[in-house]
Amino acid sequence: MLVYPYNRHLTPSAGGQEETEGSNMILLIMVLTIVIDQFRTRKGEVEKMKTMKRFTVMLCACLLLIAGCGNHDANDVKENADKEKEVVQQTVAGNKAASAAAYPRTITHLSGKTIVEAKPLKIATPYISFVDYMAVLDTYPIAGQGIEIIERNFPSLSKQIAGKGIQDLGMETNLEKLLAVQPDLIIAADDMKEQYERLSQIAPTVIFPQAGEWRETLKQIAEVIGEEEKAEQVLAEFDRKSAEYKEKLAFRQNESVLFTMYSDKEMFVMWNDGRFDPFYKGLGLKPVEAAQANGQITLESLAALNPDHLFVINNWQKPIQGGVREAMKISKVWNSMNAVKNNRVYELADPSLPGPMALAKIDGIEEIMQAMGKKDQ
């Protein structure tokens, strides 16, 4: 962005006005120089008077020229600004019209096919993770599962949905409460497949997997709500950043990384089902080869894995007072691990990282980069 110095005679523009006025000023200086030279070389009062008349006429002509060009450039700037504004408005209107024109559309999902007649405006989702996906697409349901829990325990998503007026359907979705919000579309997960017919009596309903691959789920939801272009933008930006961070973290490629969650009484939760692939593969992180468990392991088993970097995810159902490092600081087993000895234990406050959530992946690469990107560790 160009920063123009303050000048009450100069209106900041797209570059052309400043250059034109600069040229006119040079012309004026040249004319004045010639006139002054003539004035000095002339003899007699009569000649001086004639010269002054010529000087005055030429000066007025130059001033009129500058004023005329200034007004012309100002008009051009205003006209160009108006045209740009009009183009933006037409583009936005065109995108909305194109999105609306794409309906009705038939959506294939886990319970069959559903015809969505028009772009949905009042969406309800009785599955907490789909609130996340919709927020990433800058679309917010009128009602969703677990809104109060999100606001208390999931800081990133809570910030995204703040002030959106989303009604809480609770964790055990009440169909009467769902009916009361009068949605024009319901996006549910496969844990409600048995209630599909009842849901469909309230509003057109689509059923997607609870724990599907996050990119695919984002595209599926985007298709239903008419935000395919937004989904592509989100994924393209995620891929761009992942590639950038992978290059920056290349110096860590031989250091093992493990993700876990503290459970209770020196027990930890482990996952080995591909949910961290966006980080291991996308950022080029080295997994712990011996980490085959999918469930709970003891502190001793965790120490045997002995990762170089350990990410401990907050357990919102059983939070640790003061954090896991504080809770474990007197444990000899804990202190024997490489990650602990080298100060490479990273506690993540947001518990959504292992979950089937889009925002968790988008924020996750940022947190990992921030934690591991410093070369002095």
VMD Tcl script that draws the C-alpha trace (Angstrom):
set ca {
  {0.00 0.00 0.00}
  {1.28 3.47 -0.87}
  {1.34 5.95 2.00}
  {0.88 9.50 0.78}
  {2.25 12.48 2.77}
  {-0.42 14.84 4.00}
  {-1.09 17.68 1.56}
  {-4.41 19.50 1.60}
  {-4.00 20.20 -2.13}
  {-3.31 16.56 -3.01}
  {-5.98 13.92 -3.06}
  {-4.54 10.38 -2.76}
  {-5.36 8.47 -5.91}
  {-4.32 5.50 -7.98}
  {-0.97 7.09 -8.84}
  {-1.94 9.00 -12.02}
  {-3.10 12.20 -10.35}
  {0.12 12.69 -8.39}
  {2.27 12.15 -11.48}
  {0.16 14.58 -13.59}
  {0.32 17.36 -11.00}
  {4.07 16.80 -10.64}
  {4.52 17.29 -14.41}
  {2.41 20.45 -14.37}
  {4.45 21.89 -11.51}
  {7.65 21.29 -13.49}
  {6.10 23.11 -16.46}
  {5.14 26.05 -14.24}
  {8.68 26.30 -12.82}
  {10.17 26.29 -16.32}
  {7.83 29.08 -17.46}
  {8.61 31.17 -14.37}
  {12.34 30.71 -14.92}
  {12.10 31.95 -18.53}
  {9.97 34.93 -17.55}
  {12.29 35.92 -14.70}
  {15.31 35.73 -17.01}
  {13.53 37.93 -19.51}
  {12.58 40.35 -16.77}
  {16.19 40.69 -15.66}
  {17.57 41.33 -19.14}
  {14.99 43.89 -20.21}
  {15.66 47.58 -19.81}
  {13.25 50.30 -18.92}
  {9.97 50.47 -17.09}
  {7.88 49.95 -20.22}
  {9.62 46.71 -21.00}
  {9.22 45.63 -17.38}
  {5.49 46.37 -17.53}
  {5.11 44.38 -20.74}
  {7.07 41.51 -19.26}
  {4.95 41.54 -16.11}
  {1.78 41.40 -18.22}
  {3.13 38.43 -20.13}
  {4.18 36.83 -16.85}
  {0.70 37.31 -15.37}
  {-1.05 35.86 -18.42}
  {1.25 32.85 -18.54}
  {0.95 32.28 -14.78}
  {-2.86 32.35 -14.93}
  {-2.83 29.96 -17.88}
  {-0.63 27.50 -16.00}
  {-2.77 27.70 -12.87}
  {-5.90 27.07 -14.93}
  {-4.18 24.13 -16.59}
  {-3.24 22.59 -13.23}
  {-6.70 23.19 -11.79}
  {-8.33 21.67 -14.85}
  {-6.09 18.60 -14.76}
  {-6.62 18.25 -11.01}
  {-10.38 18.31 -11.39}
  {-10.17 15.92 -14.31}
  {-8.00 13.48 -12.33}
  {-10.23 13.77 -9.27}
  {-13.24 13.00 -11.41}
  {-11.39 10.04 -12.93}
  {-10.49 8.73 -9.47}
  {-14.08 9.02 -8.28}
  {-15.35 7.40 -11.46}
  {-12.87 4.52 -11.13}
  {-13.76 4.02 -7.46}
  {-17.45 3.95 -8.32}
  {-16.80 1.40 -11.08}
  {-14.75 -0.82 -8.74}
  {-17.48 -0.67 -6.10}
  {-20.06 -1.56 -8.72}
  {-17.98 -4.53 -9.91}
  {-17.64 -5.83 -6.33}
  {-21.37 -5.46 -5.74}
  {-22.15 -7.22 -9.00}
  {-19.71 -10.04 -8.15}
  {-21.24 -10.58 -4.71}
  {-24.72 -10.45 -6.16}
  {-23.67 -12.80 -8.95}
  {-22.23 -15.32 -6.50}
  {-25.39 -15.25 -4.42}
  {-27.55 -15.59 -7.50}
  {-25.42 -18.48 -8.80}
  {-25.64 -20.21 -5.43}
  {-29.40 -19.76 -5.31}
  {-29.75 -20.91 -8.92}
  {-27.97 -24.18 -8.05}
  {-31.07 -25.32 -6.17}
  {-32.97 -27.56 -5.98}
  {-30.23 -30.13 -5.59}
  {-30.26 -33.79 -4.62}
  {-27.89 -34.79 -1.82}
  {-26.77 -38.40 -1.49}
  {-26.00 -39.36 2.10}
  {-25.92 -42.34 4.49}
  {-29.70 -42.68 4.68}
  {-30.46 -42.24 0.99}
  {-31.15 -39.13 -1.05}
  {-32.66 -35.83 0.01}
  {-33.87 -33.02 -2.22}
  {-32.94 -29.58 -0.90}
  {-35.30 -27.18 -2.66}
  {-33.51 -23.90 -1.90}
  {-30.36 -22.64 -0.21}
  {-31.02 -23.38 3.48}
  {-31.13 -20.40 5.81}
  {-32.29 -22.04 9.05}
  {-30.07 -25.05 9.67}
  {-30.10 -27.22 12.77}
  {-27.43 -29.80 13.56}
  {-27.79 -32.32 16.40}
  {-24.08 -33.16 16.18}
  {-21.48 -30.98 17.89}
  {-18.72 -31.45 15.29}
  {-20.90 -30.19 12.47}
  {-21.18 -26.85 14.28}
  {-17.40 -26.67 13.79}
  {-17.57 -27.47 10.06}
  {-20.28 -24.90 9.45}
  {-18.32 -22.22 11.34}
  {-15.30 -22.87 9.10}
  {-17.61 -22.20 6.14}
  {-18.79 -18.92 7.73}
  {-22.27 -20.37 8.15}
  {-23.93 -20.77 11.52}
  {-26.84 -23.01 12.49}
  {-29.86 -21.63 14.32}
  {-29.53 -24.57 16.73}
  {-26.79 -27.08 17.48}
  {-25.73 -29.82 19.84}
  {-23.58 -28.99 22.87}
  {-23.36 -25.21 22.41}
  {-22.95 -24.64 26.15}
  {-20.17 -27.24 26.29}
  {-18.45 -25.58 23.34}
  {-18.60 -22.20 25.06}
  {-17.09 -23.60 28.28}
  {-14.47 -25.99 26.98}
  {-13.57 -25.38 23.33}
  {-11.94 -21.92 23.20}
  {-11.29 -21.70 19.46}
  {-14.76 -22.79 18.31}
  {-16.37 -20.80 21.12}
  {-14.72 -17.66 19.76}
  {-15.98 -18.47 16.26}
  {-19.63 -18.84 17.28}
  {-19.74 -16.04 19.85}
  {-22.68 -13.72 19.29}
  {-24.26 -15.90 16.60}
  {-27.33 -16.68 18.71}
  {-27.16 -20.45 18.26}
  {-29.71 -22.27 20.40}
  {-28.39 -25.20 22.42}
  {-30.05 -28.54 21.64}
  {-28.19 -30.17 24.54}
  {-26.06 -33.28 24.25}
  {-29.04 -35.63 24.11}
  {-31.04 -34.02 21.33}
  {-34.67 -33.43 22.17}
  {-36.80 -33.74 19.04}
  {-39.42 -31.39 20.46}
  {-36.78 -28.73 20.95}
  {-35.57 -29.37 17.42}
  {-39.11 -29.00 16.09}
  {-39.56 -25.75 18.00}
  {-36.76 -23.95 16.12}
  {-38.48 -24.74 12.79}
  {-35.37 -25.48 10.70}
  {-35.51 -25.71 6.92}
  {-32.66 -28.28 6.97}
  {-31.23 -30.76 9.48}
  {-27.63 -31.99 9.21}
  {-27.26 -35.02 11.48}
  {-24.64 -37.71 12.09}
  {-24.97 -41.46 11.70}
  {-25.69 -41.93 15.40}
  {-29.19 -40.69 14.53}
  {-29.78 -42.91 11.51}
  {-32.55 -44.76 13.35}
  {-34.39 -41.48 13.82}
  {-34.00 -40.38 10.22}
  {-37.70 -40.71 9.39}
  {-38.73 -38.66 12.43}
  {-36.12 -36.02 11.65}
  {-37.31 -35.85 8.04}
  {-40.83 -35.07 9.26}
  {-39.43 -31.93 10.90}
  {-37.32 -30.79 7.92}
  {-35.31 -32.22 5.02}
  {-32.50 -34.20 6.66}
  {-29.08 -35.44 5.57}
  {-26.96 -37.94 7.50}
  {-23.14 -37.86 7.36}
  {-20.49 -39.94 9.22}
  {-19.60 -38.94 12.76}
  {-15.90 -39.50 12.24}
  {-15.41 -39.16 8.51}
  {-12.24 -37.85 6.89}
  {-12.37 -34.15 7.71}
  {-11.77 -32.83 4.20}
  {-14.51 -35.01 2.75}
  {-16.95 -34.02 5.49}
  {-16.23 -30.35 4.88}
  {-17.02 -30.79 1.18}
  {-20.21 -32.74 1.94}
  {-21.56 -30.06 4.24}
  {-20.48 -27.33 1.82}
  {-22.45 -29.03 -0.95}
  {-25.62 -29.09 1.14}
  {-25.45 -25.44 2.16}
  {-24.14 -24.08 -1.15}
  {-20.65 -23.12 0.04}
  {-18.50 -25.30 -2.22}
  {-16.29 -22.39 -3.27}
  {-15.62 -21.45 0.34}
  {-14.67 -25.05 1.15}
  {-12.18 -25.11 -1.72}
  {-10.64 -21.86 -0.48}
  {-10.31 -23.24 3.06}
  {-8.66 -26.45 1.87}
  {-6.33 -24.64 -0.53}
  {-5.16 -22.32 2.26}
  {-4.69 -25.27 4.61}
  {-2.57 -27.07 2.01}
  {-0.53 -23.93 1.34}
  {0.25 -23.42 5.01}
  {0.97 -27.11 5.56}
  {3.53 -27.07 2.76}
  {5.10 -23.89 4.14}
  {5.30 -25.25 7.70}
  {6.59 -28.62 6.51}
  {9.53 -26.85 4.92}
  {10.17 -24.79 8.05}
  {10.00 -27.89 10.28}
  {12.34 -29.95 8.10}
  {15.07 -29.65 10.73}
  {12.82 -31.75 13.03}
  {12.32 -34.61 10.57}
  {14.40 -37.10 12.59}
  {12.77 -36.24 15.93}
  {9.78 -38.35 16.98}
  {6.44 -36.75 17.85}
  {3.57 -38.19 19.89}
  {0.06 -36.87 20.61}
  {-1.74 -37.99 23.75}
  {-4.35 -36.91 26.30}
  {-4.05 -37.29 30.06}
  {-6.85 -39.48 31.34}
  {-6.60 -40.07 35.07}
  {-4.21 -41.46 37.69}
  {-1.17 -41.53 35.41}
  {-3.14 -42.98 32.51}
  {-3.01 -41.55 28.99}
  {-5.22 -41.89 25.92}
  {-3.58 -42.90 22.65}
  {-4.89 -42.95 19.07}
  {-3.57 -44.85 16.09}
  {-6.44 -44.48 13.62}
  {-5.15 -41.81 11.26}
  {-6.74 -38.81 12.99}
  {-3.34 -37.12 13.28}
  {-2.33 -37.80 9.66}
  {-2.89 -34.14 8.66}
  {-0.02 -33.34 11.05}
  {2.27 -36.34 10.58}
  {1.98 -36.42 6.80}
  {1.07 -32.81 6.14}
  {3.87 -31.34 8.27}
  {6.40 -34.13 7.77}
  {6.46 -35.11 11.46}
  {8.02 -38.41 12.50}
  {5.61 -40.72 14.38}
  {6.72 -43.02 17.18}
  {6.95 -46.37 15.39}
  {6.11 -48.46 18.44}
  {2.92 -46.50 19.19}
  {0.36 -49.07 18.09}
  {-2.12 -48.70 20.91}
  {-5.57 -47.21 20.42}
  {-6.97 -46.62 23.88}
  {-5.47 -46.05 27.31}
  {-1.87 -46.69 28.27}
  {0.02 -46.29 31.52}
  {2.66 -43.69 32.25}
  {5.27 -46.46 32.15}
  {4.13 -47.46 28.64}
  {4.26 -43.84 27.55}
  {7.80 -43.51 28.92}
  {8.80 -46.65 27.02}
  {7.73 -44.96 23.78}
  {9.97 -42.05 24.82}
  {9.10 -39.45 22.15}
  {11.34 -36.47 21.43}
  {8.29 -34.18 21.36}
  {5.11 -34.82 23.35}
  {1.82 -32.99 22.80}
  {-0.58 -33.42 25.72}
  {-4.14 -32.43 24.81}
  {-6.46 -31.03 27.44}
  {-9.11 -33.45 28.69}
  {-12.11 -31.18 29.20}
  {-14.00 -33.93 31.04}
  {-11.13 -34.50 33.48}
  {-8.98 -31.37 33.46}
  {-5.69 -31.46 35.36}
  {-5.27 -28.73 37.94}
  {-2.18 -26.76 36.97}
  {-1.46 -28.88 33.90}
  {0.16 -32.24 33.32}
  {3.73 -31.03 33.83}
  {2.84 -29.66 37.24}
  {0.97 -32.84 38.16}
  {3.84 -35.07 37.06}
  {6.83 -33.04 38.17}
  {7.78 -35.38 41.03}
  {7.37 -38.56 38.97}
  {10.70 -40.22 38.17}
  {9.12 -42.10 35.28}
  {7.76 -38.90 33.76}
  {11.06 -37.08 34.20}
  {12.96 -39.89 32.48}
  {11.43 -39.12 29.07}
  {13.45 -37.25 26.43}
  {10.62 -34.79 25.78}
  {10.48 -33.86 29.46}
  {14.25 -33.59 29.92}
  {14.58 -31.36 26.84}
  {11.56 -29.18 27.66}
  {9.60 -30.42 24.65}
  {6.27 -31.17 26.28}
  {3.52 -28.99 24.83}
  {0.15 -28.70 26.54}
  {-2.74 -27.82 24.23}
  {-5.66 -26.10 25.93}
  {-8.19 -26.88 23.20}
  {-9.39 -30.50 23.44}
  {-10.69 -30.60 19.86}
  {-7.39 -31.59 18.20}
  {-8.08 -35.35 18.09}
  {-11.71 -34.83 17.16}
  {-13.33 -35.04 13.72}
  {-13.35 -31.28 13.34}
  {-12.11 -28.98 10.60}
  {-11.21 -26.04 12.83}
  {-9.14 -28.40 14.99}
  {-6.97 -29.26 11.99}
  {-6.70 -25.66 10.81}
  {-5.70 -24.41 14.27}
  {-3.64 -27.53 14.93}
  {-0.99 -26.82 12.31}
  {-0.60 -23.32 13.78}
  {-0.12 -24.66 17.32}
  {2.36 -27.30 16.19}
  {4.34 -24.78 14.18}
  {4.45 -22.41 17.14}
  {5.57 -25.19 19.49}
  {8.19 -26.87 17.32}
  {9.33 -24.05 15.06}
  {11.95 -22.63 17.41}
  {15.42 -23.91 16.59}
  {16.80 -23.26 20.07}
  {14.87 -26.15 21.59}
}
mol new
graphics top color blue
foreach p $ca { graphics top sphere $p radius 0.5 }
foreach p [lrange $ca 0 end-1] q [lrange $ca 1 end] { graphics top cylinder $p $q radius 0.2 }
display resetview
